[in-house]
Amino acid sequence: MRYRIHWQIVLQITISLVVAFILLFLFVYQVARTTYLDYAVSSKNSQVSSLASKVDKIITKNITIVEHYARSIEYLYDTPDHRQRIANVTHNLMEEESNHIQGYWFTYDSSYRDQGQGDIRYTRTRNNTIVQNNSKDLMNPNDADTSQPENKDHPDYDFYFGAKRTGNTYITSPYIDPYMYTPMISVSSPVYDNQQQLMGVAGMNLMLDEVYQLGAQLTEQQQGYTLITRKDGGVIYHRDAKLTMNLNVYQNYDADFVTLYKDIIANQLKHNLTPVNRNGMYFFSAHIPAADWSLIVAVPERLIERKLIYILLGCIATVLCLIVLCYKIVRTWVSRSVSNPLSQILDGVEAVSQGDLTRRITVQASNEIGQLAMRLNVMIENLRTNHRMEEELKRVSSFQLIGQMASTMGNEVRHPLHSIRLFLHFLSLKPQYAEDARYFHMMMEEAERMDSILTEYLLLTQEKVPELKRQSLNSILYQMYPLLQALAAEYGQIVLLELQSVPDLQLDVAEIRKLIHHLVRNSIEAMDEGGTVFIRTMKTADGVNLIIEDQGRGIEGHILEQLGTPFLTTKENGAGLGLPICLSIVNRHGANLEVQSGNQHTRFNVRFPLPDGCTC
């Protein structure tokens, strides 16, 4: 039963905690998932912004170079040998710049001061050598004039007319260099004189390999893609289509992506870089202001959420650890607070049911279990009291039996016994029986012993009312001391008095003398020769104590528990009525008798109550 109750409580509490932890797990996992996704998305967004910033720096740097190149040409244009000087500046730029620059060039506007057509161009070959590639000579009518108005809508001349049309630095769409077969763009800037008349267009051919390398960094495990587009939807870079000069979002992509692209561009214009999650893909975007391009990075949702499995496993492991820990705590708590106290109570009840009324249940608890243990202890104490009362009733019943026996024996035995003693005495006086006189004396002694036993019976059953008078207990002891000494001397022993000053008590002197005589005689008979009987008196807070202590062998435990029971004796010739008589005397005086016995001593302590009004 105790284990079932234990496990019922443990399982009920554990199941409740498991349910609570599962709900907590769901909540914590959802919070952790949201936090992680926010972090992952924010981190990826930061990477996209960082990439856009790097591309913007590349474009800005080259725009600045082209604009400085254009300003240098403006400064050199009015010098007599400006063509050679411009060529030198262009060549120097090619030598100073990195391998990402395919070439620098300056194209004259043929309508400016009738200077005619022509350009200055330096390019880089595949083996990284710099060559001058002036395909047109000034004033040579056989070469096509790039600056002619009829070429303004031709895509091959966009590098020139784009800058002329906008009046600012211009970036073309990507194209493939016919000599190096490399994707590149042209960055051009118009060159004006002091009257803002266009003298020509200066520019560079920028290879996109550095931009492509940056774009590839955000394409993880070939499962996403990076897209760089112009404002008109033209594709600058796409992971899966390097040659992107003919791609346009509005023309070459499906309607759903075009709608998404429009939303992204609109959000960029509002400076809103919030990622978009659509169709299992996260779309991150950033604006490249230097070129007015848009950077769009698409990452599969599973890549963003791939580490959630570790968060999930971590949450599950944490919950399992908490469940195991709480189970151990609950089991320990139930054992200490419920199971162990109940076990102690059950053990105590089992012991009491088997007759051990000395058992006490010790449960240290301030709850209902502690109250139950306390009530059970009260019940055990009541049972112990009832048991004592039953024993007392048995003793009283035995007294009644003794009384009936004494009355019968007194009527039926005592008078014939006196007649027998009388005739034995007469016979012992006759001369013819002189030789047998000792036998007559023996028979008379036995008759006297039988008479004394009958007398003790009668004393035990008498309902005598004591004649209580104010008497000194010490005086009674002093009067009896010679008699007690003589009695002890017969056995080779002594009696010592150790009396303190005690108040007078309400005593029946005859009964007290009989009480002292019985107790001292028992002590003397319990000792060997040379023993000492100590008689002490002392006053305590609750009464006056008369203590008689011997140096005998002590009383065995099972005999000690039954002391005072009539006919119980360990003496060969004893009747077992001495202590019952003592208890009767003690009870009639309102006192109580306590017996303590060990291996080398036995102590009888009679505690008399203090008389009323005693202030001593």
N, C-alpha and C positions, 0 to 999 in steps of 0.2 A: 504493500500500500504506500509506504513512504517513497519508494522509487517512482511509483506511478504519479503521485502528487508532484514530486520533484520534476519529473520530465514533462508533465502537463504544464506546469507553470513556465518552465524553461522554454518549451516549444511555443507556447502561446505568446510569450514576450518576444522570443526570437522571430517568430513569423511576423508579428506586428512591426518589429524593427526592420525586417527584410523588406516589407511592403514600403515602409517609410524611406528606407535607403534606395529602393528602386525609384520611387517618386523623386527623391533627391537626386539620384543619378540622372534621370531624364532631364530634370531642371538644370543640373550642373553641366551635363553634356550639351544641352541646347545653348547655354550661356557660353561654354567653352567653344562650341562650334561657331557661334556668331562672332565671338571675339577673334578666333583664329581666322575666319573668313575675312573679317574686317582687316586683320593684320596682313593676311596674304594678299588681298586685293590692294591694300594701301601700299604694300611693298612692291608689288608688280607695277602699280601706278607710278610709284616713285622711279622705278627702273625706266619706264616708258618716258616719263618726264625728263629723266637724266639723258636718255638717248636723244630725245628731241633737242635738248639743250646742246649736246655735243654736235649734232648735225647743224644746228643753228650757228654754233661757233665756227664750224668749217665754212659754211656759206658766208657768214659775216666777215670772216677773215679774208676770203677771196674777193668779196664785194669791195672791201676796203682797199685791197691791192689794186683791183681794176680801177677804182675811182682815183687812187693816187697816180696810177699809170696815165689815166685820162688827163689829170691836172698837169702832169709833167709834159704831155704833148702840147697842151694849151700854152705852156710857158715857152716851149721850144719852137712853136710853129712860126713865129715871125723872124726867126734867125735865118741868115742866108743859107746855111747848110742844114736846115731843119730835117730834111729827109734822112740824112746820114746819122744825125744825132738821135732821131727817133728810133732808127734801126739799132743804134748802139744801146739805147735805153732798153729796148725790147730784148736784145740779146743778153744784156746783163740780168734782166729779170728771169730769163730762162735758166741762166746759170745759178742764180740764187735760190730759186724755188725748188720745191720737192718734186719727187717723181709723179705726184698726183696731177701735176699741170702738164697737159699735152702740148699746149702752145699759147703764145701771145700774138696778137695781131692788131693792126690799125688799118681801117678801110676809109679812104678819102671819099668825101661827097663831091661828085664831079660837078655839081652845080655851084659850088662855092667859088666865087671869083673866077669862074671858068677854069678851075685848076685841072679839070679832067678827072678821069677815073684812075684807080690804082690802090694798092694796099701793101703793107709791110707785114710779113708773117714769119715767125720762127716756131718750129715744131720739134717734138721729140720723137725719135724713131723707136722701133722695138728694141734695138740694142742700146737704147738710152743715150744716143748721140743727138746733138742739137744741130738742126739744119735750117738754113734760110729758104723759105718757100714762097718767093714772090711770084705768084702766078700771073700777075698783071703788072705791066710797067706803066708809068704815068704817060698819059697822052698817047697811048697805043690804041688806035681805033679798032684793032682786030680782037681785043679781049672784051668780054661782056662786062657791062657796067653794073656792078652790084647795086649802086645807089639810084638806078633808074626807077621812076615811079611805078612802072608796070610790074616790078618785082615785089611790091609791098605785101601781096597776099600769098606769095609763094613760100611754102614752108622751108625751103632751102635757104631763104634769105631772112628768116625770122631773127637771126642773131643781129642783123643790122637794123631792120625796120622796127623791131620791137623796142629797141632803145630810142630810135628816132621818134616813134609814135608816142611813147610814154614820157619822153624827156628826162627819164631817170634811168638808173641802173636796171638792167633787164636780164632775166634768166630764162633761157629757152627750155623747151621740152627736151627730154633725153633723146639721143640719137646714137647711132653706131658710126664710129670713125671709119671711113673707107680704107684707111691704111693700117690701123692698129686693131680694128674689129673689137673695139672696147666701148662700152656705154659711157657716154659723157654728156655734159651740158655746156652751153656757152654762156658766159657772164659778160655782158657788154654795157658800156656807159658812153653817152654822147659827149662829144668834144665841141665846145662853143668858143667863139671869139668874144671880144669885148662887147660887141653889139648883139650877142646872143644869136649869131648866125652859126648854123651847124657846119663844122669843118670836116667832120667825119665821126666814126664810131670806133672806140678802142675796146678791146676785150681779151678774154682768155677762154681756152677750152679746158674745162675741168673734168677729169676722169672721175667716175662715180664709185671706184673700187673701195675707197675709204668709207663712203656712205653705206655701201653694200655690206662691208664687214661689220659696221655697227648694227645694221638692220638684222644681220644673221644672229647677233648675240641673244636676241630675245625670242628666237624661234627654238623652243625646247624640244629636243628629241624628234624633230621633224613632224610634230603633231600640231603645230599652230602655224601662223604665218604673220609676216610683217608687211605692211602696205604704206608706201609714201605716195601721196597724190598732190597734184596741183589744185588750184582753186577751181579750175574748169573741169575737174574730174580726171585729168590725165594722170596716168600711173607713172611715177618716177621709179619706184622699186616695188618688186613683188618677189617673194622667196621662190615661188614656183615658175616664175617667168622673168628671167633676167633681161631679155630683150623686150622691154616694156614700152618702147616708143610708140607703138600702135595701139596700146590699150587705153581704154577710157571707162571709168566706172559707169557712167551713164549709158554707155553704148555696149559694153561687153560683159556686164554683170546682170544677174537676175533682178527682178523687180523688188524682192524682199530685201536684198542687200542694198539696192539703191535707196529704198526707204530708210533703212538703218543708217546708211551713209549720210543721207540728208539730215537725220536727227543728230548724228555725231558732229557734223559740220556746224549745225545750228547751235549745239551745246558749246562747241569751241568758240563760237563768236560771242557767247555769253560768258566765256571764261569758266565754263562748268566742265570739269574733267572727271565727273563721276562715271565709273565703268558701267557698261551695259551688259547684262546677262541675258542672252537670247539663243534659243535653239542649242542649248548645251555648250555654248561658247561665251567666254568673257571677252568683251571688246574694250580695249583701253585706247585712249586717243590723247594726242597732244599737238599743239600748234607750233609750227616752225616759223616764227615771224619774219626772219630775214628773207626767206624765199616765198613766204605766204603758202607754205606747204602744210599738209596734214599728215601726221604719223598715226597710223592705226595698227594695233597689235591684237591679234586674235589668239586666245589661249583656251584650249579645251577645259571645260569645267572640272573634269576628273584630275587634271594636273594641279589645279588650284586646291582641290579638296583631297589630294592623295595622302596628305599627312593626317587627315581626320581619323584614319584607321588607328594611328598611334594614340591619338587623344581618346578615341573610343576604348581601346585596350587599356590605356592608363586609367580611365574612369572606372572600367569594369574591375580592374585589379584593385583599385582603391576601395571600391564598394565591397568587394569580396573580403579584403583585409579588415574593413570596418565591421562587416558581418561576423567574421571569425572572432575579432577582438570583442565585439559586443556580446557574442555568444559566451565567450569565456567569462566576461565580466558578469553577465546575467547568471550563468551557472554558479559562479563563485558566490554571488550575492544571494541567490536562492538557497544555496547550501548553508551559508552562514545565517541567513535571516529566517529561513523556513524549514529546510530539511533537517539540519542539525538540531534546532530546538525541538522539532516534532519528534525526532529520534530519541532525544533525551526524555521527552514526555512519555513516549511509548515505552521506553525502557523502564522508567519509573513506575508507570501504571502496571507493566508486566511484573515488576518486582513486588509491588503492593498486592497484586492479585495472587502471588505465590506466598503471601503472608509476611513479607518484609516491611513492617510498618515503621522501621527506622529510616527508610529511604526518603531523601529530600530531593526534589527536582530543582536544579540550579540552572535557570535560563535567564541570561542577561539581555532582556529586550523590553522596550517601553511601548510595545504595541499589543495587539490582542493576544498574541502567543504568550507574551510575558504575563498578561493578566490571567490567561488560562493556566499557566504554570503556577501562579500565585494561588489561584482558586483550588487547584489540585493539591497544593501543599496544605492549604487550610483543610481540605477534605481528608487528606492523610492524617493530619493532626487530630481531626475529629474521630477518625477511625482508631487512631492510637488511644485517644481518651476513652472511646467506647470499649476498646479492648481492655484497658485498665479497669474500667468499670465492670466489665464482664468477669475479669479475674477477681475483682473485689467481691462481686456477687457470689462467685464460686467459693471464695474464702468464707463469706458470711454464711453461705449455705452449709459449708462444712462445719462452721461453728454451731449452726442450728442442729446439725446431725450430732455433733459432739454433745450439745446440750441435751438432746433427747437420750443419747447413749448414757450420759452422766446421770441423768435423772433415773433412768431404768436401772443402771448399775448401782446408783446410790440406794435405791429401794430394794433391789434384788440381791446385791452382792455385798454392799458395805456392812449391813447388820450381821449377816452370817459370818463375814470376815472377822468382825469384832469377836463373835462367839468363838471362832476357831482360835484366834489369838489368846483369848482368855483361857480356853481349855489347854492349849499348848503350854501356857505359863504355869497352870496348876500341875500338869504332868511333869514339867521340868523340876518342880519342887519336891516330888516324891523320891525317897531314897532308892527305891528299886530301879529308877531310871537315871540315876546319877551318871552312869557311864555314857548315857545317850543324851546328856544335857546339851552338848554342842549342836546336835542335830535339831533339837527343839529350838535353840536360838536361831539357827539358820532359817528354819521355817517361819519363825516369828518375824525375822528381818524381811523375808520375801513378802509376808503379809503386810508389813508396814510399807514396803515399796509399792505394793498394789494400792494401799490406802492413799499414799502420796500422789500416785497417778490419778486416782479418782478425785483427789482434792484439786489438782491442776485442771482437770476437766471442768470441775465446778467453777473454779476461778475464771476460766476462759469464757464460760457461757453466762456468767453472771451479768445482768444488766445493772451494774452498780453505778450509782451516782456519786462521783468523787466529792469528798469533803475538802473543798479548796479554801486554803487560808494563805495569808501573806507570809511566805517563808523564805529563808535564805538557803539557796542551793548549796553554797559553800559550807554552811554550818552542817547540813545533812551529810555532806561528804566527810567532813572532819569527824563527825560522830561515828560514821561507818568505817573509817580508815583502819582502826585496829582489827576489826573483824575481817576486812578485805585483806589486810596484811597476813593475818593468820591463815586465811584460805589459800593465799598464794604460797605461803611458806610450806604447806603440805606438799606442793608440787615443785619445791625448790626454786620459786620465782619471787619477784618483788613487785610491789605496786608503788608508783610515784605520783604524787599530786602536783599539778602545775596550775594553780588556781589564780585567776585574776579577779579584780573587783567587779562584781556584777550586781545589778539591782535585785531586790526581793521579787519573788514571783508568786502567783496564785498556784499553790501546790497541795496535793494530798500526800502527806509525808509518808504514810504507810506504802502507798503505791509507788512513790518515787524510790523508796528504799528497795522495794521488790524489783523495780526496773533496773536500778544500779546493780543489785546483786546478780540478776540474771545476766546482764551484759558483761560484767566483770568475770563471772564464772565461765561464760562462753569463751572469753579471751584467754583465761588461764588454761582451760582445757584444750585450746587450739595451739598452745605453745609447748616447746620442749623445755626441759629443765634449764634454768639459768635465764629464762626470758623475763621481760619487763613489760608491765601494763602501765600505760600513761593515762592519767585522768586529768582532763583540762576543762576549764571553764573560761569563756570569753564573751564579751559583749560586741555585737555587730549592729549595723544600722537597722536590721530587720528583726533582731531578737537576741536571746541569750543562748549560747551554744554549750551543750554538754558533750565533750568528745572523749571517747574511750578507745584507745588505740593499742594494739598488741603487736608483737613481733613474730606472729605465727606464719604458717605456710600459705595463708590466703585461702580464699574461697573460689572454687572453680566457677567459670562463667555461667554454665547452665544451672548451677545451684544458686548462684547469686541472683539470677532473674526470678527465681521462685521463692526467695526468702520470705518468710511470714506465712507460708502455706502450712496448715496444720498437718502434723504427722510426718513432715519432711525433716529428716535428720541424717547426719553422717556418723553419729556416735553409735557404738555397739549397743549401749544400754539406754540410749536416749528415746524419749517419747515424741519428740518433734513438736512440743508445745511451748517451749521457752520463748522463742521470738514472737509467735502469735500472741502470747500474753503481753509481751513488751509492746507490741503494736497496739493492742487494746488500751493499755495504759497511756501510751503516747497520744492516741486519738482522743481519749477522754480529757486530756489536758490541752487539746487544741494545738498540739505540736506536730512536728513531722520528723521522721527518721530517715536518714540518708546513710547508705553503706558504701564504702570504697574499699576495694581489696586489691592487693598486688601479690607479688611473689614472696615478699618479706614482711608484709603487714596487712592488717585489716583495721579499718577505722569506722566506728559507729558515731554518727553525729546527730544528736537530738537537739532540734532548734525549737526553743520555747518562745512564744510571742511575748513582746513587752507588755506589761500591764497598762491598762488605760490610765492616761494622765501622767505617764512616766516622762520626765524631762531630763533624767540623768544621762 
